Amino acid sequence: MRMRMKMRARIRTWLLPAALPLAAGLGGAPACAQAPMQLTPPASAAKPARPAREPVAHVHATAPKRVKSTTVRPTAQPPTPPAPPATPGHEPDLAYGAYQRGYYLTAFAEATKRVNEKSDPKSMTLIAELYANGLGVPNSDAEAVKWYSLAAEHGDPDAMFALAMFRLGGRGGPRDPAAATRLLEQAAKLGHAAAAYDLGLLYLEGQQFAQDIPHAAQMFEQAAKAGNPEAQYALATLYKDGRGVPQSTPEATRLMGLAARADLLDAQVEYAIALFNGTGVAKDEKGAVALLRKAALRGSPIAQDRLARVLATGRGVSAPDPVQATKWHLVAKAAGANDIFLDDFVTRQTPETRAAAEKAAKPWLDAIKQQGRS
């Protein structure tokens, strides 16, 4: 959701300066001193085929009349409601199965049937999702709010979370941060990891209510234990400097590793640096290089710069690779990661090496240039 992304972007400017610094092993500025650019080189691979979708139907389910709201233009997309957990002996969720396959009208009909027969809150949330995004039915924030509200009243934490995002973004009615916070708290108490994480962001930001870093850490810890990688990353930054929790470099690195294994890009970069330097974890230069390469290919200029360094010096790799080192330095520098050591390294290369590196870097450089124009 755009609203949620904006909120997290504001918080990241507060979190990032405290992230795990670089030790002398890789040198340079702290890994988090620059915000990684999401960049990938042009690719010619065809996109996967999308499932066939049924036509939009001008139909409505019966929502509670006591809920009133004003329809506004959508400003954010609510999260896709997760499928109810499979329980032995329970019938399959035909509504959500149809939703996953893109048969939205069927999903709407099946969900409506389950609501009428069983007052199923997950089906209420699914109906709200369909209205919120205009999938199978006309887009209607007002109808989405009605159904999210009804599902929330029936105790569905996914509906509480989605409705909180609506209140934060002003969808289906005026912005109401206080109501959003209450909904997030309710969902978090029911074990909703994303709600706990977002509450942590609010407590860290200190705008909706007084800043409370220990409480933010508690919320991050709840979400981190539930497997939320962003919460694991955020909590790691707090453990690094002992903000709201006791200072612990090993715990910070452990959490960063969990987030890195969940493919969180920033965490991959920082955990790779921790591995390379042996910060809070056993030193593993080869493992660090593999992770740096993965993050570099995903577009992190910090990872690209650090990968160029190890390729230039031959640490963690079988032998130095001047062409690839120069290539990644050119890419990282074009994205804003300056490095005097690598500038000097490149000037000492042969014209043939520089030409080969420039050719290898060209798709990335073109993509960076194009991104700058957009």
N, C-alpha and C positions, 0 to 999 in steps of 0.2 A: 504494500500500500504506500502511496506517495506520502501521505501524512506521517505514517510510521517511519518511512525512510528519512524524512526531513527531521523528525525528532531525533532519530539516531545519529544523523549527521551532525547536529548541534552538540550532542553528547560526545561524539568521537573527538571533537576538538579539545575536549576536557580530558578524555581518557588517554589519548595518544601520547602526550609528552611523558607520561609515566611508564610507558611500555618498556620491555626489556631492552637495555642499551646494548650496543655492540662493544665487545671487548677488543683487545688489540689484535686478535686473530684475524678479523676482517677489516678492522679500522673504519674510519669515516664517521659520518653522522649517525645518530641513533636510527634504528630501523624504522621507528614510527615518526621520525621528524618530517617525513613527506607522506602525503596521502597517495597510496598506490593508484595509478590510473588503470581502469578496466579497458584493456586493449588487446585485440587479437588481430593477426595479419589476415588479409583477405583470403577467403576460402571458396573453392568452387564446388564443394560437396553439396549435393542436393538436399533440401530440407526433407525430413520425414513426412510421409503423407499423413494428413489429418483425418480423423474418423469422419464418416458421413454424419451430418447433423440433420435433425428433423426440422421442419419449418417452424417459425415462430407462430404460436397460437394466441389469439386474443381471448384468453380465458383467465379467470381468477378463482382462487380458492377462497373459502370463507374465513376471513381473519376476524379477530375479536373487534367488535365495533367500538369498544371503549377506548381503544388506542387511536389517537389522532396525531397526524403529522403533516408537514408541508413538503411537497415534492420539490426538490431542487436538482440542479444539474450535478451529476456524479463528480466527485473530486478525488475519489480513491477506490480501489478495488478491495473488497473484503477478502479475507483468506478463504481458501476452499475448505469446507467443513470436512474433517476427517471421517472416515467410515467408522460406524459403531463397532466396538470390538467384537470379534467372532466368539460366540459362546456355544459350547456343545449343546445340541438339542434345540437351538434357536433357528428360526427360518432365515434364509439368506435375505440380505437387504437388496431387494430388486431395484429400489429407487436409486440408491447410491451406485449400484452396478451400472444402471443405465446412464447415470451422470458421468461416470468415468469413461464410458464409451462415446460420449457426446450425443446421446439420445435424450435430449433435455425435455422434450414434451412427454416422453414416457416416464422420465424421472419425476416430472411434476405430477403426473397422474398417479404414479405409485406412491409418492410421498403424501399426496392428498388423501389417498385411500388409507394409509397407515395412520394419519392424523385423525380421520373420521372414525376409524375402528378402534384405535388404541391410544389416541392422544400422545403419539410418540414425539418427544422433543427433538430428536435428531432429524426427523422428517420435517418438523417445523423449521429447523435451521436450514435444511436443504432447500425448502421452498423460498426462504428469505434470500438465500444465495442466488437462486435462479432469478428472482425479481431484481436483486441488486445489480446483476450483470446483464439482464435482458437475455437470458438463455432459455429459449423455448417459450418464453412469455415476454410481453413488453417490459422494458426496463421501468421500474418504479421504486424509487427510494422510499416513498411513503409505505408501499406494501412491504418492502424489505424490513423497514423498521417495525411494522406491526408484527411480522412473523418472528423476527429476532427477539422482540420484546416478549412475545408469548412463549417462545422456547426458553428464554432466560428465566421467566417466571416458573417454568417447569424444571428448572435446575440444570440446563445444558450450559456448561462452561464455554463451549465454542461460540454459542450465541451471545453470551455475555461479552466475550472478547470482541466479536465482530461489531456488536452494538456500541461498545466502548470506542472502537475506531470510527464509527459513524459520528459519535458525539464529539470526538476530537476534531474530525474533519468537517463538521457542519453538514453532513449528509442527512437528508430526511428531516431536517429541522435545524434550529440554530446550534452553534457550537456550545457545548456544555462540558468543559473540562472536569468540573466537580463530579458530574454524573458519570463521566468516563472513568474517573479514578475509582469511584465506588464499584463500578462494574468490573474493572480490572482486579480490584481487591477480592471481590466475590469469586471471580474465575480462578485467581491464584490460590485461594483457600481450597478450591476443589481440585487443585493439582495442575492447572493449565500453565505449562512452562512459558509460553510466549507472553502471557499476561504477567507472570512474575517478572520476567525479564524487562518488559516495558515499564512496570512499576519501579523496578530498580533504576531505570533511566530517569524517570520522573523525580525520584528521590535524589539522584545524583545531580540532576540539573538544578533543582531548587527553585523552580519558577511557579509550579502549581502549588507547592507548599514549601516550607522551610527545608533547606538542604539537610539531608540526614544520610551521611555516607555509610555508617554502620547498618542502617536499615536497607540501604541500596545493596550492600554486600549480602545481606540476608536474602533478599529477593533474587540476586544473581546466583547465590548458592543453591536456592531451591530449583531455579531453572537449569542450572548447570548439572545438578544431580539427575534431573530428568532428561539430560542429553542435549540441551540447547547449546550449540557451539558458540553462538554470540555471547551468551551468558558466561560460558567457560572462559572466553577471551576477556570479557570485561572483568570478571573476578580475578583472573590472572594479573591484570594490570594493578588491581588493588593490593593483591598479595605482594607484588614486587616492591612497593614502597610502604606497605603497612598502613594503608588508608582504609579504615573501617574494619580491618582484620589484622591479626599479628603479621609482621613482616616475615615472609618465607620465600626465598628464591626457589627452593625445590618445589614447593607447592605451586608457585607461579608457573614454573616450567612444566610441571605435570599437567596443569590445566591447559596451558598453551598447546601441549602435545595432543590432548584430547580434541581441542578445537581444530588443530591442524589435520588430524586424521579424519575429521568430518568435512574436510575441504574448505575451511574458512581461509581465504587467501592471506589476510594479514597475519593470522596465526601461523600459517605455513612458513612465511618469511621469518617471523621472530623465532619460531621453534628451530628452524634450520640454523639460524645464527647461534642459538643456545647450544645446539648439537655440535656445531663447529668449534665453539669456544669451550665446551664442557661446562656451561653455566647451569648449575642445578640439575645436571644430568650427565651421564657418562659421555665423554668426548667421542664423537663419531663423525669424522670429516667426510667419509664417503657417503654416509647417510645424509649428512647435511647438504652435500652437493646435489644428490638426487632430488632432495626436496626443493632446493633453490632452483634447479632446472625446471621442475614442475611449476613452481610459482612464476618463474620467468616466462614460460610458455603461456601462462594465464594472463600475462600483461603487467606484472608488478615491476616498475622501474627499479625499485630497491633490490629485488631479487636479481634482476638483470645485471645491475651493477656489481653485486656481490659474486654472481656467477662469473662475470668477466674477470674479476680479481683472481678467483681460484683457478680459472683456466689459464690466466696469464702466468701465475706462479707455479702451477702444477700441483697444488695441494688438494688432496682428496680425489685426485684423478690420476690415471696411469701416467700421463705426461702432459706438459704444457701444450696448449692449442692456441697459437697466436691468432689464427684466422677467426675462430669462434670467440675468443676473448675480445678481439677488436670489434667483431660484429655486435656482441652484446653491449659493449661500451657505447658504440654509436647509437644503438637503440635506446639505451638507458639515458644517455645524454640528451637525445632528442626529446625524451619525455620529462626532462628536468632534473635528472640525477647527475650532478657534476662530480668529477673525481679527478683530482690533479695527478695522482699516481698513474691512473689509466691514460690520461692525456699524454703523459710523458712516455708511457709504454707504447702507445700507438705511433708516436712520432719516430720511434726507433725501429719500426717494422719496415720491411722492404716494400717497394711499390706493388709488387705482385701480391703480397699478403694483404695490403690495404685494399687493393682492387677486389680480391676475392671476398674480403669481409664486407665491403660496400655492396657487392652484388647479393650476398646472403642477407644483408640487413635491409635491402630495398623494400620488400613487401611490408616490413614493420614501419619503416620510415614513411612510406606512402600512407599507411593507415594512420600514423600519428599526425601527419600533415592534414589528412582529410578530417580527422577528429577535431583538429584546431579550427577548421573552417565551419564546422557544424555548430 
